[in-house]
Amino acid sequence: MGRADQLRLSRRADLAALAVALLDDGGVAVDDFCSYVWTAIEIETDTVISGGRFGEGPAR
């Protein structure tokens, strides 16, 4: 197997779009990477909190 077979595509963009759509009428979201409570605006603008974006842990 080549390296291309071992790579995993990120679905973070799809997850973020879904979260923004679900939060259209208000509310907040949480993810598995930090205890921060995200708003739709923060998700949509890729705001970085504690080194990570919504749906994505901190860069190492």
C-alpha angles and dihedrals in degrees: 000000000000126000091261089065091056098051120100121211116232116240092189093112091055091047092049092049091050092048092050091050092049091049093051092112094042137275135109138262136217129201136199096256104066140003093246119124109229128210123209091251092054092049094046094049095045093241112191116227122177089351097306143082128228109293093011129084125227117294113256 
